[in-house]
Amino acid sequence: MSFEARGEAVVGVHDVEDLKLIYRVLHAHLAEHPDLMDTHFLIELQGFLHARARDEGVDTTHHGAWDAWLGNTDAAPCDERVRQRRTIRP
């Protein structure tokens, strides 16, 4: 695992399990930090993880399967999430 500066950018090489943990923690706190939602980092991290999950045969459109792959052991079922859904504004 490492970080490397490339001009104004930083490139990182990290274990997928670490990236899953980072995603879970960031996603869990989006309501408290809505400015994270539109960051290139979070968008690219989610895209990368979706691609990895699909490569492993996970249907990322099925929230339960996606949560299980991410390691979310206590995720609420979709119907419960929909009832609790709220709009997050930056």
FILOTI-489956 format. One record per atom (N, C-alpha, C): residue number from 1; atom name; x, y, z. Coordinates in Angstrom, 1 decimal. Atoms other than C-alpha are relative to their C-alpha. Layout:
BEGIN
@i NUM	at CA	c1 X	c2 Y	c3 Z
...
This chain:
BEGIN
@i 1	at N	c1 0.8	c2 -1.2	c3 0.0
@i 1	at CA	c1 0.0	c2 0.0	c3 0.0
@i 1	at C	c1 0.9	c2 1.2	c3 0.0
@i 2	at N	c1 -0.8	c2 -1.2	c3 0.1
@i 2	at CA	c1 1.3	c2 3.4	c3 -0.9
@i 2	at C	c1 -0.7	c2 1.1	c3 -0.6
@i 3	at N	c1 0.5	c2 -1.2	c3 0.7
@i 3	at CA	c1 0.6	c2 6.9	c3 -2.0
@i 3	at C	c1 1.2	c2 0.6	c3 -0.8
@i 4	at N	c1 -1.1	c2 -0.6	c3 0.8
@i 4	at CA	c1 2.6	c2 8.7	c3 -4.8
@i 4	at C	c1 -0.6	c2 1.3	c3 -0.6
@i 5	at N	c1 0.4	c2 -1.3	c3 0.6
@i 5	at CA	c1 2.4	c2 12.3	c3 -5.8
@i 5	at C	c1 0.3	c2 0.0	c3 -1.5
@i 6	at N	c1 -0.2	c2 -0.2	c3 1.5
@i 6	at CA	c1 1.9	c2 13.0	c3 -9.5
@i 6	at C	c1 -0.5	c2 1.3	c3 -0.3
@i 7	at N	c1 0.4	c2 -1.4	c3 0.2
@i 7	at CA	c1 1.9	c2 16.7	c3 -10.0
@i 7	at C	c1 -0.9	c2 0.4	c3 1.2
@i 8	at N	c1 1.0	c2 -0.4	c3 -1.0
@i 8	at CA	c1 -1.2	c2 18.0	c3 -8.2
@i 8	at C	c1 -0.9	c2 -1.2	c3 0.5
@i 9	at N	c1 0.8	c2 1.2	c3 -0.4
@i 9	at CA	c1 -2.7	c2 14.5	c3 -7.9
@i 9	at C	c1 0.8	c2 -0.9	c3 0.9
@i 10	at N	c1 -0.6	c2 1.1	c3 -0.9
@i 10	at CA	c1 -2.0	c2 11.6	c3 -5.5
@i 10	at C	c1 -0.6	c2 -1.3	c3 -0.5
@i 11	at N	c1 0.4	c2 1.4	c3 0.4
@i 11	at CA	c1 -2.1	c2 8.0	c3 -6.7
@i 11	at C	c1 0.2	c2 -0.9	c3 1.1
@i 12	at N	c1 -0.2	c2 0.9	c3 -1.1
@i 12	at CA	c1 -2.7	c2 5.3	c3 -4.2
@i 12	at C	c1 -0.2	c2 -1.4	c3 -0.4
@i 13	at N	c1 0.1	c2 1.4	c3 0.3
@i 13	at CA	c1 -2.3	c2 1.6	c3 -4.3
@i 13	at C	c1 -0.4	c2 -0.7	c3 1.4
@i 14	at N	c1 0.5	c2 0.5	c3 -1.3
@i 14	at CA	c1 -4.4	c2 -0.1	c3 -1.5
@i 14	at C	c1 -0.7	c2 -1.3	c3 -0.2
@i 15	at N	c1 0.7	c2 1.3	c3 -0.1
@i 15	at CA	c1 -5.9	c2 -3.4	c3 -0.5
@i 15	at C	c1 -1.5	c2 0.3	c3 -0.2
@i 16	at N	c1 1.4	c2 -0.2	c3 0.2
@i 16	at CA	c1 -9.5	c2 -3.8	c3 -1.6
@i 16	at C	c1 -0.8	c2 0.0	c3 1.3
@i 17	at N	c1 0.7	c2 0.0	c3 -1.3
@i 17	at CA	c1 -10.6	c2 -4.7	c3 1.9
@i 17	at C	c1 0.1	c2 1.4	c3 0.7
@i 18	at N	c1 -0.1	c2 -1.4	c3 -0.6
@i 18	at CA	c1 -9.2	c2 -1.3	c3 3.1
@i 18	at C	c1 -0.9	c2 0.9	c3 -0.7
@i 19	at N	c1 0.8	c2 -0.9	c3 0.8
@i 19	at CA	c1 -11.0	c2 0.4	c3 0.3
@i 19	at C	c1 -1.5	c2 -0.2	c3 0.3
@i 20	at N	c1 1.4	c2 0.3	c3 -0.4
@i 20	at CA	c1 -14.3	c2 -1.3	c3 1.3
@i 20	at C	c1 -0.3	c2 0.7	c3 1.3
@i 21	at N	c1 0.2	c2 -0.6	c3 -1.3
@i 21	at CA	c1 -13.8	c2 -0.1	c3 4.9
@i 21	at C	c1 -0.1	c2 1.5	c3 -0.1
@i 22	at N	c1 0.0	c2 -1.4	c3 0.2
@i 22	at CA	c1 -13.1	c2 3.4	c3 3.8
@i 22	at C	c1 -1.4	c2 0.4	c3 -0.6
@i 23	at N	c1 1.3	c2 -0.3	c3 0.6
@i 23	at CA	c1 -16.2	c2 3.4	c3 1.6
@i 23	at C	c1 -1.2	c2 -0.1	c3 1.0
@i 24	at N	c1 1.0	c2 0.2	c3 -1.0
@i 24	at CA	c1 -18.4	c2 2.0	c3 4.4
@i 24	at C	c1 -0.1	c2 1.2	c3 0.9
@i 25	at N	c1 0.0	c2 -1.1	c3 -1.0
@i 25	at CA	c1 -17.3	c2 4.7	c3 6.8
@i 25	at C	c1 -0.4	c2 1.3	c3 -0.6
@i 26	at N	c1 0.4	c2 -1.2	c3 0.7
@i 26	at CA	c1 -17.6	c2 7.5	c3 4.3
@i 26	at C	c1 -1.5	c2 0.0	c3 -0.3
@i 27	at N	c1 1.4	c2 0.1	c3 0.3
@i 27	at CA	c1 -21.0	c2 6.3	c3 3.2
@i 27	at C	c1 -0.9	c2 0.2	c3 1.2
@i 28	at N	c1 0.8	c2 -0.1	c3 -1.2
@i 28	at CA	c1 -22.3	c2 6.0	c3 6.7
@i 28	at C	c1 -0.1	c2 1.4	c3 0.6
@i 29	at N	c1 -0.1	c2 -1.3	c3 -0.5
@i 29	at CA	c1 -21.4	c2 9.6	c3 7.4
@i 29	at C	c1 -0.4	c2 1.1	c3 -1.0
@i 30	at N	c1 0.3	c2 -1.0	c3 1.1
@i 30	at CA	c1 -22.7	c2 11.3	c3 4.2
@i 30	at C	c1 -1.0	c2 1.1	c3 0.5
@i 31	at N	c1 1.0	c2 -1.0	c3 -0.5
@i 31	at CA	c1 -25.6	c2 13.0	c3 6.0
@i 31	at C	c1 0.7	c2 1.1	c3 0.9
@i 32	at N	c1 -0.8	c2 -1.0	c3 -0.8
@i 32	at CA	c1 -23.1	c2 14.7	c3 8.4
@i 32	at C	c1 0.9	c2 0.8	c3 -0.8
@i 33	at N	c1 -0.9	c2 -0.7	c3 0.8
@i 33	at CA	c1 -20.8	c2 15.6	c3 5.6
@i 33	at C	c1 -0.4	c2 -0.1	c3 -1.5
@i 34	at N	c1 0.6	c2 0.2	c3 1.3
@i 34	at CA	c1 -22.9	c2 16.0	c3 2.4
@i 34	at C	c1 1.0	c2 0.5	c3 -1.1
@i 35	at N	c1 -0.9	c2 -0.5	c3 1.0
@i 35	at CA	c1 -20.0	c2 17.8	c3 0.6
@i 35	at C	c1 0.9	c2 -1.2	c3 -0.5
@i 36	at N	c1 -0.7	c2 1.2	c3 0.5
@i 36	at CA	c1 -18.4	c2 14.3	c3 0.3
@i 36	at C	c1 -0.7	c2 -0.6	c3 -1.2
@i 37	at N	c1 0.8	c2 0.7	c3 1.0
@i 37	at CA	c1 -21.2	c2 13.1	c3 -2.0
@i 37	at C	c1 0.5	c2 0.2	c3 -1.4
@i 38	at N	c1 -0.4	c2 -0.3	c3 1.4
@i 38	at CA	c1 -19.9	c2 14.8	c3 -5.1
@i 38	at C	c1 1.5	c2 0.1	c3 -0.2
@i 39	at N	c1 -1.5	c2 0.0	c3 0.2
@i 39	at CA	c1 -16.2	c2 14.4	c3 -4.6
@i 39	at C	c1 0.4	c2 -1.1	c3 -1.0
@i 40	at N	c1 -0.5	c2 1.0	c3 1.0
@i 40	at CA	c1 -14.3	c2 12.7	c3 -7.4
@i 40	at C	c1 0.5	c2 -1.3	c3 0.7
@i 41	at N	c1 -0.5	c2 1.1	c3 -0.8
@i 41	at CA	c1 -12.7	c2 10.5	c3 -4.7
@i 41	at C	c1 -1.1	c2 -1.0	c3 0.2
@i 42	at N	c1 1.1	c2 0.9	c3 -0.4
@i 42	at CA	c1 -16.0	c2 9.0	c3 -3.5
@i 42	at C	c1 -0.7	c2 -0.6	c3 -1.3
@i 43	at N	c1 0.6	c2 0.5	c3 1.2
@i 43	at CA	c1 -17.5	c2 8.7	c3 -7.0
@i 43	at C	c1 0.9	c2 -1.1	c3 -0.7
@i 44	at N	c1 -0.9	c2 1.0	c3 0.6
@i 44	at CA	c1 -14.4	c2 6.9	c3 -8.3
@i 44	at C	c1 0.2	c2 -1.2	c3 0.8
@i 45	at N	c1 -0.1	c2 1.2	c3 -0.9
@i 45	at CA	c1 -14.1	c2 4.7	c3 -5.3
@i 45	at C	c1 -1.2	c2 -0.9	c3 -0.1
@i 46	at N	c1 1.2	c2 0.8	c3 0.1
@i 46	at CA	c1 -17.7	c2 3.6	c3 -5.6
@i 46	at C	c1 0.0	c2 -0.7	c3 -1.4
@i 47	at N	c1 -0.1	c2 0.6	c3 1.4
@i 47	at CA	c1 -17.2	c2 3.0	c3 -9.4
@i 47	at C	c1 1.0	c2 -1.2	c3 0.0
@i 48	at N	c1 -1.0	c2 1.0	c3 -0.1
@i 48	at CA	c1 -14.1	c2 1.0	c3 -8.7
@i 48	at C	c1 -0.5	c2 -1.3	c3 0.7
@i 49	at N	c1 0.5	c2 1.1	c3 -0.8
@i 49	at CA	c1 -15.7	c2 -1.1	c3 -6.0
@i 49	at C	c1 -1.2	c2 -0.7	c3 -0.7
@i 50	at N	c1 1.0	c2 0.6	c3 0.8
@i 50	at CA	c1 -18.8	c2 -1.7	c3 -8.2
@i 50	at C	c1 0.5	c2 -0.9	c3 -1.0
@i 51	at N	c1 -0.6	c2 0.9	c3 1.1
@i 51	at CA	c1 -16.6	c2 -3.0	c3 -11.0
@i 51	at C	c1 0.6	c2 -1.2	c3 0.6
@i 52	at N	c1 -0.6	c2 1.2	c3 -0.7
@i 52	at CA	c1 -14.7	c2 -5.3	c3 -8.6
@i 52	at C	c1 -1.1	c2 -1.0	c3 0.4
@i 53	at N	c1 1.1	c2 0.8	c3 -0.5
@i 53	at CA	c1 -18.0	c2 -6.6	c3 -7.1
@i 53	at C	c1 -0.6	c2 -0.7	c3 -1.2
@i 54	at N	c1 0.5	c2 0.6	c3 1.2
@i 54	at CA	c1 -19.4	c2 -7.2	c3 -10.6
@i 54	at C	c1 0.9	c2 -1.1	c3 -0.6
@i 55	at N	c1 -1.0	c2 1.0	c3 0.4
@i 55	at CA	c1 -16.2	c2 -9.0	c3 -11.6
@i 55	at C	c1 -0.1	c2 -1.3	c3 0.8
@i 56	at N	c1 0.2	c2 1.1	c3 -0.9
@i 56	at CA	c1 -16.9	c2 -11.3	c3 -8.6
@i 56	at C	c1 -1.4	c2 -0.6	c3 -0.1
@i 57	at N	c1 1.4	c2 0.6	c3 0.2
@i 57	at CA	c1 -20.5	c2 -12.0	c3 -9.8
@i 57	at C	c1 -1.0	c2 0.6	c3 0.9
@i 58	at N	c1 1.0	c2 -0.6	c3 -0.9
@i 58	at CA	c1 -22.2	c2 -9.6	c3 -7.4
@i 58	at C	c1 -0.9	c2 0.9	c3 -0.8
@i 59	at N	c1 1.0	c2 -0.9	c3 0.6
@i 59	at CA	c1 -25.4	c2 -7.9	c3 -8.6
@i 59	at C	c1 0.0	c2 1.3	c3 0.8
@i 60	at N	c1 -0.1	c2 -1.2	c3 -0.8
@i 60	at CA	c1 -24.6	c2 -4.3	c3 -7.4
@i 60	at C	c1 -1.3	c2 0.8	c3 0.0
@i 61	at N	c1 1.3	c2 -0.7	c3 -0.1
@i 61	at CA	c1 -28.1	c2 -3.2	c3 -8.1
@i 61	at C	c1 -0.9	c2 -0.6	c3 1.1
@i 62	at N	c1 0.7	c2 0.6	c3 -1.1
@i 62	at CA	c1 -29.3	c2 -5.5	c3 -5.4
@i 62	at C	c1 0.7	c2 0.4	c3 1.3
@i 63	at N	c1 -0.6	c2 -0.6	c3 -1.1
@i 63	at CA	c1 -28.6	c2 -3.6	c3 -2.2
@i 63	at C	c1 0.5	c2 -1.0	c3 1.0
@i 64	at N	c1 -0.4	c2 1.0	c3 -1.0
@i 64	at CA	c1 -28.4	c2 -6.7	c3 0.0
@i 64	at C	c1 1.3	c2 -0.7	c3 -0.4
@i 65	at N	c1 -1.2	c2 0.6	c3 0.6
@i 65	at CA	c1 -25.8	c2 -8.3	c3 -2.3
@i 65	at C	c1 1.2	c2 0.9	c3 0.1
@i 66	at N	c1 -1.1	c2 -1.0	c3 -0.1
@i 66	at CA	c1 -23.8	c2 -5.1	c3 -2.5
@i 66	at C	c1 0.5	c2 0.2	c3 1.4
@i 67	at N	c1 -0.4	c2 -0.1	c3 -1.4
@i 67	at CA	c1 -23.9	c2 -4.6	c3 1.2
@i 67	at C	c1 0.8	c2 -1.2	c3 0.6
@i 68	at N	c1 -0.7	c2 1.2	c3 -0.5
@i 68	at CA	c1 -22.8	c2 -8.2	c3 1.9
@i 68	at C	c1 1.4	c2 0.0	c3 -0.6
@i 69	at N	c1 -1.3	c2 0.0	c3 0.7
@i 69	at CA	c1 -19.9	c2 -7.8	c3 -0.6
@i 69	at C	c1 0.9	c2 1.1	c3 0.7
@i 70	at N	c1 -0.8	c2 -1.1	c3 -0.6
@i 70	at CA	c1 -18.8	c2 -4.5	c3 1.1
@i 70	at C	c1 0.4	c2 -0.4	c3 1.4
@i 71	at N	c1 -0.3	c2 0.3	c3 -1.4
@i 71	at CA	c1 -18.9	c2 -6.2	c3 4.5
@i 71	at C	c1 -0.9	c2 0.6	c3 1.0
@i 72	at N	c1 1.0	c2 -0.6	c3 -0.9
@i 72	at CA	c1 -21.9	c2 -4.4	c3 5.9
@i 72	at C	c1 -0.9	c2 -1.1	c3 0.6
@i 73	at N	c1 0.7	c2 1.1	c3 -0.6
@i 73	at CA	c1 -23.2	c2 -7.0	c3 8.3
@i 73	at C	c1 -1.3	c2 0.4	c3 0.7
@i 74	at N	c1 1.2	c2 -0.4	c3 -0.7
@i 74	at CA	c1 -25.8	c2 -4.9	c3 9.9
@i 74	at C	c1 -0.9	c2 1.0	c3 -0.8
@i 75	at N	c1 0.7	c2 -0.9	c3 0.9
@i 75	at CA	c1 -27.3	c2 -3.1	c3 6.9
@i 75	at C	c1 -1.5	c2 -0.3	c3 0.1
@i 76	at N	c1 1.4	c2 0.1	c3 0.0
@i 76	at CA	c1 -31.0	c2 -2.4	c3 7.0
@i 76	at C	c1 -0.5	c2 -0.5	c3 -1.4
@i 77	at N	c1 0.6	c2 0.5	c3 1.3
@i 77	at CA	c1 -33.2	c2 -4.2	c3 4.3
@i 77	at C	c1 -0.5	c2 1.2	c3 -0.8
@i 78	at N	c1 0.3	c2 -1.1	c3 0.9
@i 78	at CA	c1 -34.1	c2 -2.1	c3 1.3
@i 78	at C	c1 -1.4	c2 0.7	c3 0.3
@i 79	at N	c1 1.3	c2 -0.6	c3 -0.3
@i 79	at CA	c1 -37.8	c2 -1.6	c3 2.3
@i 79	at C	c1 0.1	c2 0.9	c3 1.2
@i 80	at N	c1 -0.2	c2 -0.8	c3 -1.1
@i 80	at CA	c1 -36.7	c2 -0.2	c3 5.6
@i 80	at C	c1 0.8	c2 1.3	c3 -0.3
@i 81	at N	c1 -0.8	c2 -1.2	c3 0.4
@i 81	at CA	c1 -34.1	c2 2.1	c3 4.0
@i 81	at C	c1 -0.9	c2 1.0	c3 -0.7
@i 82	at N	c1 0.8	c2 -0.9	c3 0.8
@i 82	at CA	c1 -36.7	c2 3.5	c3 1.6
@i 82	at C	c1 -0.9	c2 0.8	c3 1.0
@i 83	at N	c1 0.8	c2 -0.7	c3 -1.0
@i 83	at CA	c1 -39.0	c2 4.4	c3 4.6
@i 83	at C	c1 0.8	c2 1.1	c3 0.7
@i 84	at N	c1 -0.8	c2 -0.9	c3 -0.8
@i 84	at CA	c1 -36.1	c2 6.2	c3 6.3
@i 84	at C	c1 0.7	c2 1.0	c3 -0.9
@i 85	at N	c1 -0.7	c2 -0.8	c3 0.9
@i 85	at CA	c1 -34.8	c2 7.9	c3 3.2
@i 85	at C	c1 -0.3	c2 1.5	c3 0.2
@i 86	at N	c1 0.2	c2 -1.4	c3 -0.1
@i 86	at CA	c1 -34.3	c2 11.6	c3 3.4
@i 86	at C	c1 0.9	c2 0.7	c3 -1.0
@i 87	at N	c1 -0.8	c2 -0.7	c3 0.9
@i 87	at CA	c1 -32.9	c2 14.3	c3 1.2
@i 87	at C	c1 1.2	c2 0.7	c3 0.7
@i 88	at N	c1 -1.2	c2 -0.6	c3 -0.6
@i 88	at CA	c1 -29.3	c2 15.4	c3 2.0
@i 88	at C	c1 0.4	c2 1.2	c3 -0.9
@i 89	at N	c1 -0.3	c2 -1.2	c3 0.8
@i 89	at CA	c1 -28.5	c2 18.9	c3 1.0
@i 89	at C	c1 1.4	c2 0.5	c3 0.5
@i 90	at N	c1 -1.4	c2 -0.5	c3 -0.4
@i 90	at CA	c1 -24.9	c2 20.3	c3 0.9
@i 90	at C	c1 -0.1	c2 1.4	c3 0.7
